[in-house]
Structure formats: C-alpha cells, structure tokens
Amino acid sequence: MILQGKRVALPSAPVVHRQFEAHARATPDAVAVSCAGRQVTYGELDARANRFAHFLAARGTGRGAKVGVCLDYSADLLVAILGTLKAGAAYVPFDPAYPPARLRLLLDQVPDLALIVVSPATVGLIGQAPVEVAGFEELSDRLAALPDTAPAVEVAGDDLCYAVFTSGSTGTPKLTAVRHEGWFNLMNWLRLEYGLHRGSHNLVVSAFGFDLSQRALMTPLFCGATQYLMASRNFDPMLAYRTLNEHDIRTVHCASSTLYLLVDWETARGGDALTRLDYVLFGGEPLKTERLADWARREGNTCTLLHQYGVAECTDVATSYDLAGYRPGAHEVAPVGRPAHNTDIHLLDEELRGVAAGEQGEICISGTGVGAGYLGGSGPENAKFTTIEVDGVPRRVYRTGDRGYVDADGELVVLGRIDAQVKVRGMRIDPSDVERALGRLAGVREAAVAVVHTRSGEAELSAFVVPAGGDLAEDDLRARLLESLPRNMVPARFTNVPRIPLSPHGKVDRAALVDAQARGL
C-alpha cells in the first residue's frame, strides 16, 4: 500500500536561508524576531548572520562542517543558525534545558564538531568541551569588523543543514542529519498547502533540542513573518499564553501534550487567544482527542488543528490531517492524514512487501524529506535507511518502526510503535491502546500507561490517571476497563496523579512517572 504526496517542483538550489535572504532584501524593515520586548528587523538579522558566516569562513568552517549551538532562545540563536547555514555548514542544537552531564554526553556523540557557540548564560553547561568554544559576547568586536554582506559560498540542496539528537527505540542518543532540499520542501509545502505568508507570525513553545523546533524556528522566516521567542528554557504555559494574547501570532508548532496544557490554560480562564490562531500544527505522540473536544467545539473557534506525523530522520513531518474531519464514531484513532509534497508513505510487511489496502503494516517513508542518515553511526540503526523496489524502480526509504494502516478515506492512521508492544501474560500489548481506552472513561481527564517489571522480572502495565474531579478508585477503573478491554490489557496498578509530567521536548515523561511511583511519591 502506497500513499503518494503531490509532486511539486523545487528550485534548482532548494536552500532554506536563500528564502530568508529574499525577504531581507524585499522588506528589510519588517520585524524578523521579537524576544523579551526587543525586536530585530530582517535587514539587521541578515547583516548579523552574514558577519557570523564570515567569521566561520575565515576559520575554515564551511561546507560539510558542523557547528554546535548552545544558546537560549534569542535573536543571537537565529544569528548563529542563519550564519552557520550561510557559511555552508550544518548546525547541531545543544539544548540549554538539558542537564550539564547530558550535554557533555551529546558533545561526545558528534563526529568532527568544528566548534560550539555559547553565551555567558550557557558556557558553564558545556564544561571542558573537547572542541573550541565561541562566546557570542566575546566575539562582538571581531564580528563588528567583518562584512555585513553574504559570503560567496555555494550551498546545494544535497548539503546538510542541521542534525538533531534522537533516542529512538534504543534510548541511546543518535545524531540524525537533514538536508537543505528536505527542509526546503517541508516549509515550501506548509507555505503552499496552508497559505502561510508574511502575516503568519509564529510563537516557539518547544525546547530547542526537539526536532519539531527546527521547523518552528525557520518557517516564519521562510515566509517573511515574525518569529516570537520566549526568554524561558522550559515551557511556561502562563508566559506562552500571555504572549499569544498580547501579539498578533497566527501559528504554533508543538507536541500534543503541550497543546493540551495551552487548551487547559485557556479553558480555565475563559480566554480566546488559542481559538483566534490560524493553525496549531502538532503531533509527536498518540492523540487524546478527549483533551481537545470541548475546546474545539467552542463557538467562534476559528483555529485549524493540523494533526501531523513524522520522524526526525525524515525532516520531522511526513503527513498532515485537519482534525475538523475527525469523526469520533467513525475513527477509533484519529488519522494523521496524507503525505506532504514529494513524499510517499509505504505500508510494508516484515519482508518489506506492500500490504493490501486496510491492512496493518510498518510505516516507511520515501521522498525528498528522507534525511542523510545517522552521523558517525555504524550499528543496526543505520539499517533503518534501506532501499526497496517500487514498480521496478529502487526507492530509498526509512523504516519508522511504527505500525499503521490506510483507512477507507485514504488517510494514514498510526497505531503505535512496533517495538512498544510488550508481552503481558502471553499477550502482545501496545500501552497506547490502553491509554486510549482509559481516556474514554468518565472522570478521567488524562492518562498514561507505562511498562514496569516485578521483582521476578515479569512485565506488567501500570496506569497513571489524572482525575477530572476527585480521586478515582482502582477497582472502579479496573471494572470499567474490563467492559472494553480483555483482562490481559487491564493494568495491574492504577495511580492517581495531579498531572502527567512532560519531558523537555513536551512529550509525556513515562520514566518520571515510574520513578515517582517506585519512590512512593
């Protein structure tokens, strides 16, 4: 089974920063970045990025090089990213929200890192880095003396633009690289498909290290709009909502769990900042539609919710679905839609043969967005990038490890991870299926299910429930679940929790829940 995305021609050199430069020439006085009350125009941002690109070029950091960036959200962050791209190099995000030990571990995972850019607020996180550390403030005088015109560097669509860390199914950080052509294709599709334009101002609400944050940072600059940044390392729903309320922001890219928090904030206060948005583009986790249903039905809500699917290895987004078409009675699981431009979705069996329409298979992605692979990797993870034949023509695909099917309307439905399935009392179970069943129970506001192991080594499910009102009784939850699930799928334990913790990337942190339970918190 193959879902084919629309074929759209790209420029001969589909290079992301060239789009930004075109806007800088056309509207140099337009605001490019707004952060903590300070604004930087397109002309100013372009000039500063050019100077940084000349600095990199002078030290021999150009095409094929990798530049680490460990900065808080600020105009300087975008200067470092754009300057790195202009020099022909690729940037690697080092999220300052991470603990120092984690950052030092990640530094050791980057082959041939040229240097890392820091600020006074982040230099202490890096410690004794194995590469040159460049402080923006210390470089200010040197940068001011460099040309503010673009360096004469030819960058091609096949060149790397960024590389992000992803743990995938192994828990070990891997560095996956994205090419300019794939990144350009993604943002060009968003612009053409959803009409993003110079007024599509954006607010970044996700952590810098998240793959989603890379397109969130660059898409408004690709379209000539304003990028709003919050001076906060960790997601702050109060600050985010206040920023949405005070500015003419039209789009937000985020993980599903982050959207739930924003919706809860708006619902509790009776505001309308979210409902006035043009788009929220979200995904990255199984969707809990019950968390959004009442808010989405509010009178006057004009916000379009785009439920998207993708992986970091394939430039973040592969498909998209307008939730306005979601019908709870017809869909057990909300679809993630149809492919982006120049992207195909393949549903394959274990032998990499296509499955029939409606049958489940592994979701594999081919097309322009498939990345360059894992940098410095030589293990079995690299086998996820492979080649299959389609109508006698070889196609490079990425095996996502997700299972899904195509419904009768031609929309992709993701059912969960193949490797997330665990055997509990002899039956293979995906915990996300149990989460969905819990979320449909009256009195359950939110739920997460984790796999834990008993002292004897047996796997069992443990459910963490956020009640809509008072605490929910374990026996009652178990009895109600047994009405819709086989006994093997009913968790062994139920724990009431005040909230579901999130990781720095805005996703459910199941490890934190299990740890808190083990410590009796």
LINFENTA-V540797 format. One record per backbone hydrogen bond with DSSP energy under -0.5 kcal/mol. CO is the residue of the C=O (numbers start at 1). NH is the residue of the N-H. E is the energy in kcal/mol with one decimal. If there is no record, write none. Layout:
BEGIN
co->CO nh->NH e->E
co->CO nh->NH e->E
END
This chain:
BEGIN
co->1 nh->347 e->-2.6
co->2 nh->4 e->-0.6
co->3 nh->345 e->-2.7
co->6 nh->8 e->-0.6
co->6 nh->342 e->-2.7
co->11 nh->14 e->-0.6
co->13 nh->15 e->-2.2
co->15 nh->18 e->-0.9
co->15 nh->19 e->-0.7
co->16 nh->19 e->-1.2
co->16 nh->20 e->-1.0
co->17 nh->21 e->-2.4
co->18 nh->22 e->-2.0
co->19 nh->23 e->-1.7
co->20 nh->24 e->-2.2
co->21 nh->25 e->-1.9
co->22 nh->26 e->-2.2
co->23 nh->27 e->-3.2
co->27 nh->30 e->-1.5
co->28 nh->43 e->-2.7
co->30 nh->42 e->-2.4
co->32 nh->227 e->-3.0
co->33 nh->40 e->-2.4
co->34 nh->229 e->-2.6
co->35 nh->38 e->-2.1
co->38 nh->35 e->-2.6
co->40 nh->32 e->-2.6
co->40 nh->33 e->-2.0
co->41 nh->45 e->-2.7
co->42 nh->46 e->-2.4
co->43 nh->47 e->-2.1
co->44 nh->48 e->-2.4
co->45 nh->49 e->-2.3
co->46 nh->50 e->-2.3
co->47 nh->51 e->-2.0
co->48 nh->52 e->-2.0
co->49 nh->53 e->-2.3
co->50 nh->54 e->-2.3
co->51 nh->55 e->-2.0
co->52 nh->56 e->-2.2
co->53 nh->57 e->-2.7
co->54 nh->58 e->-2.4
co->55 nh->59 e->-1.0
co->56 nh->59 e->-0.6
co->56 nh->61 e->-2.8
co->57 nh->60 e->-1.7
co->60 nh->62 e->-1.0
co->62 nh->65 e->-2.4
co->65 nh->90 e->-2.5
co->66 nh->114 e->-2.8
co->66 nh->115 e->-0.7
co->67 nh->92 e->-2.4
co->68 nh->117 e->-3.0
co->69 nh->94 e->-2.8
co->74 nh->78 e->-1.1
co->75 nh->79 e->-2.2
co->76 nh->80 e->-2.6
co->77 nh->81 e->-2.2
co->78 nh->82 e->-2.8
co->79 nh->83 e->-2.7
co->80 nh->84 e->-2.0
co->81 nh->85 e->-2.2
co->82 nh->86 e->-2.7
co->83 nh->87 e->-1.6
co->84 nh->89 e->-1.9
co->85 nh->88 e->-1.5
co->88 nh->64 e->-1.0
co->90 nh->67 e->-2.8
co->91 nh->163 e->-1.9
co->92 nh->69 e->-2.5
co->93 nh->95 e->-0.5
co->95 nh->98 e->-2.1
co->99 nh->103 e->-2.1
co->100 nh->104 e->-2.4
co->101 nh->105 e->-1.8
co->102 nh->106 e->-2.3
co->103 nh->107 e->-2.3
co->104 nh->108 e->-1.3
co->106 nh->109 e->-1.5
co->107 nh->110 e->-1.1
co->109 nh->111 e->-0.7
co->110 nh->113 e->-0.9
co->112 nh->66 e->-0.6
co->114 nh->132 e->-0.6
co->115 nh->68 e->-3.0
co->116 nh->134 e->-2.8
co->117 nh->70 e->-3.0
co->118 nh->136 e->-2.2
co->119 nh->122 e->-1.3
co->119 nh->123 e->-2.3
co->122 nh->125 e->-1.5
co->122 nh->126 e->-0.8
co->123 nh->126 e->-0.8
co->123 nh->127 e->-1.1
co->127 nh->129 e->-1.8
co->132 nh->116 e->-2.2
co->132 nh->134 e->-0.5
co->133 nh->135 e->-0.6
co->134 nh->118 e->-2.6
co->135 nh->139 e->-1.5
co->137 nh->140 e->-1.0
co->139 nh->143 e->-3.1
co->140 nh->144 e->-2.2
co->141 nh->145 e->-0.8
co->142 nh->145 e->-0.6
co->143 nh->146 e->-1.8
co->151 nh->153 e->-2.0
co->153 nh->155 e->-0.6
co->156 nh->159 e->-1.6
co->157 nh->181 e->-2.8
co->159 nh->180 e->-2.5
co->161 nh->91 e->-1.9
co->162 nh->178 e->-2.9
co->163 nh->93 e->-0.6
co->164 nh->176 e->-2.8
co->166 nh->174 e->-1.8
co->167 nh->170 e->-1.2
co->167 nh->171 e->-1.3
co->174 nh->166 e->-2.7
co->174 nh->176 e->-0.7
co->175 nh->375 e->-3.0
co->176 nh->164 e->-2.1
co->177 nh->372 e->-1.9
co->177 nh->373 e->-0.7
co->178 nh->161 e->-2.7
co->178 nh->162 e->-1.1
co->179 nh->183 e->-2.1
co->180 nh->184 e->-3.3
co->181 nh->185 e->-2.4
co->182 nh->186 e->-2.0
co->183 nh->187 e->-2.1
co->184 nh->188 e->-2.7
co->185 nh->189 e->-2.2
co->186 nh->190 e->-2.2
co->187 nh->191 e->-2.2
co->188 nh->192 e->-2.5
co->189 nh->193 e->-3.3
co->190 nh->194 e->-1.7
co->190 nh->196 e->-0.8
co->191 nh->195 e->-0.7
co->197 nh->200 e->-2.0
co->199 nh->201 e->-2.0
co->201 nh->250 e->-2.8
co->201 nh->251 e->-2.1
co->202 nh->228 e->-3.2
co->203 nh->205 e->-0.5
co->203 nh->253 e->-0.6
co->207 nh->210 e->-1.6
co->210 nh->213 e->-0.8
co->210 nh->214 e->-0.6
co->211 nh->214 e->-1.2
co->211 nh->215 e->-0.8
co->212 nh->216 e->-1.7
co->213 nh->217 e->-2.3
co->214 nh->218 e->-1.7
co->215 nh->219 e->-2.7
co->216 nh->220 e->-0.5
co->218 nh->222 e->-2.2
co->219 nh->223 e->-1.5
co->220 nh->224 e->-0.8
co->220 nh->225 e->-3.0
co->226 nh->202 e->-2.2
co->226 nh->228 e->-0.6
co->227 nh->34 e->-2.5
co->228 nh->204 e->-2.0
co->229 nh->36 e->-0.7
co->230 nh->232 e->-2.4
co->235 nh->237 e->-0.5
co->236 nh->240 e->-2.9
co->237 nh->241 e->-2.6
co->238 nh->242 e->-2.3
co->239 nh->243 e->-2.3
co->240 nh->244 e->-2.3
co->241 nh->245 e->-2.2
co->242 nh->246 e->-1.8
co->243 nh->247 e->-1.2
co->247 nh->249 e->-2.0
co->250 nh->278 e->-1.9
co->250 nh->279 e->-2.0
co->251 nh->203 e->-1.5
co->252 nh->281 e->-2.7
co->253 nh->205 e->-0.6
co->254 nh->283 e->-1.0
co->255 nh->259 e->-1.8
co->256 nh->260 e->-2.0
co->257 nh->261 e->-1.5
co->258 nh->262 e->-2.0
co->259 nh->263 e->-2.7
co->260 nh->264 e->-2.7
co->261 nh->265 e->-2.2
co->262 nh->266 e->-2.4
co->263 nh->267 e->-2.9
co->264 nh->268 e->-2.5
co->265 nh->269 e->-1.1
co->266 nh->270 e->-1.1
co->266 nh->271 e->-1.5
co->272 nh->276 e->-1.4
co->274 nh->277 e->-1.6
co->275 nh->302 e->-1.9
co->278 nh->304 e->-2.2
co->279 nh->252 e->-1.2
co->280 nh->282 e->-0.6
co->280 nh->306 e->-2.7
co->281 nh->254 e->-2.2
co->282 nh->308 e->-3.3
co->283 nh->256 e->-1.4
co->287 nh->289 e->-0.8
co->288 nh->291 e->-2.0
co->289 nh->292 e->-1.5
co->289 nh->293 e->-1.6
co->292 nh->296 e->-3.0
co->293 nh->297 e->-1.5
co->295 nh->298 e->-1.6
co->298 nh->301 e->-1.8
co->300 nh->302 e->-0.7
co->303 nh->305 e->-0.5
co->304 nh->280 e->-2.1
co->304 nh->306 e->-0.7
co->305 nh->307 e->-0.8
co->305 nh->323 e->-2.7
co->306 nh->282 e->-2.4
co->306 nh->308 e->-0.7
co->307 nh->321 e->-1.3
co->308 nh->284 e->-0.6
co->309 nh->318 e->-3.7
co->309 nh->319 e->-2.1
co->311 nh->314 e->-1.6
co->311 nh->316 e->-2.1
co->312 nh->315 e->-1.2
co->313 nh->371 e->-2.4
co->315 nh->317 e->-1.7
co->318 nh->340 e->-2.5
co->319 nh->309 e->-1.8
co->320 nh->338 e->-1.6
co->321 nh->307 e->-3.0
co->321 nh->323 e->-0.7
co->322 nh->325 e->-2.2
co->323 nh->326 e->-1.8
co->326 nh->328 e->-0.5
co->327 nh->330 e->-1.2
co->327 nh->331 e->-2.1
co->330 nh->332 e->-0.5
co->337 nh->412 e->-2.7
co->338 nh->320 e->-1.7
co->340 nh->343 e->-1.2
co->342 nh->368 e->-2.2
co->343 nh->5 e->-2.1
co->344 nh->366 e->-2.2
co->345 nh->3 e->-2.8
co->346 nh->348 e->-0.6
co->346 nh->364 e->-2.8
co->347 nh->355 e->-2.2
co->348 nh->362 e->-3.3
co->349 nh->352 e->-2.1
co->353 nh->349 e->-2.9
co->356 nh->359 e->-2.1
co->361 nh->404 e->-2.3
co->362 nh->348 e->-2.3
co->362 nh->364 e->-0.6
co->363 nh->400 e->-1.9
co->364 nh->346 e->-3.1
co->365 nh->398 e->-2.3
co->366 nh->344 e->-2.5
co->367 nh->370 e->-1.4
co->373 nh->177 e->-2.4
co->374 nh->377 e->-1.0
co->379 nh->382 e->-1.3
co->380 nh->383 e->-1.4
co->381 nh->384 e->-1.9
co->382 nh->385 e->-1.5
co->384 nh->386 e->-0.8
co->384 nh->399 e->-2.5
co->386 nh->397 e->-3.1
co->388 nh->395 e->-3.6
co->390 nh->393 e->-1.6
co->393 nh->390 e->-2.9
co->395 nh->388 e->-2.5
co->396 nh->367 e->-0.6
co->397 nh->386 e->-2.3
co->398 nh->365 e->-2.1
co->398 nh->400 e->-0.8
co->401 nh->418 e->-3.1
co->401 nh->419 e->-0.6
co->402 nh->363 e->-2.9
co->403 nh->415 e->-3.0
co->403 nh->416 e->-1.0
co->404 nh->361 e->-2.2
co->405 nh->407 e->-0.5
co->405 nh->413 e->-2.9
co->407 nh->410 e->-2.0
co->411 nh->407 e->-2.7
co->412 nh->336 e->-3.2
co->412 nh->337 e->-0.9
co->413 nh->405 e->-2.0
co->413 nh->415 e->-0.5
co->416 nh->403 e->-3.1
co->418 nh->421 e->-0.9
co->420 nh->431 e->-0.5
co->422 nh->424 e->-0.7
co->422 nh->429 e->-2.8
co->423 nh->425 e->-0.5
co->424 nh->427 e->-1.6
co->427 nh->424 e->-2.7
co->429 nh->422 e->-2.7
co->429 nh->431 e->-0.6
co->430 nh->433 e->-1.8
co->430 nh->434 e->-0.9
co->431 nh->435 e->-2.2
co->432 nh->436 e->-2.0
co->433 nh->437 e->-1.6
co->434 nh->438 e->-2.5
co->435 nh->439 e->-2.5
co->436 nh->440 e->-0.9
co->437 nh->440 e->-0.6
co->438 nh->441 e->-1.8
co->441 nh->444 e->-1.7
co->443 nh->445 e->-0.7
co->443 nh->468 e->-2.8
co->443 nh->469 e->-0.5
co->446 nh->466 e->-3.2
co->448 nh->464 e->-3.0
co->450 nh->452 e->-0.5
co->450 nh->462 e->-2.6
co->452 nh->460 e->-2.6
co->454 nh->457 e->-2.0
co->458 nh->454 e->-2.6
co->460 nh->452 e->-2.8
co->461 nh->492 e->-2.3
co->461 nh->493 e->-1.1
co->462 nh->450 e->-2.5
co->463 nh->495 e->-2.3
co->464 nh->448 e->-2.3
co->465 nh->467 e->-0.7
co->465 nh->497 e->-2.6
co->466 nh->445 e->-2.4
co->466 nh->446 e->-1.4
co->470 nh->469 e->-0.6
co->473 nh->477 e->-2.3
co->474 nh->478 e->-2.5
co->475 nh->479 e->-2.3
co->476 nh->480 e->-2.3
co->477 nh->481 e->-2.3
co->478 nh->482 e->-1.9
co->480 nh->483 e->-0.9
co->481 nh->484 e->-2.0
co->481 nh->485 e->-2.5
co->486 nh->489 e->-1.9
co->487 nh->490 e->-1.4
co->493 nh->463 e->-3.0
co->495 nh->465 e->-2.9
co->499 nh->501 e->-0.6
co->501 nh->509 e->-2.7
co->503 nh->506 e->-2.4
co->504 nh->207 e->-0.7
co->507 nh->503 e->-3.2
co->508 nh->510 e->-1.1
co->509 nh->513 e->-1.2
co->510 nh->514 e->-2.4
co->511 nh->515 e->-2.4
co->512 nh->516 e->-2.4
co->513 nh->517 e->-2.3
co->514 nh->518 e->-2.3
co->515 nh->519 e->-1.7
co->516 nh->521 e->-2.9
co->517 nh->520 e->-1.1
END
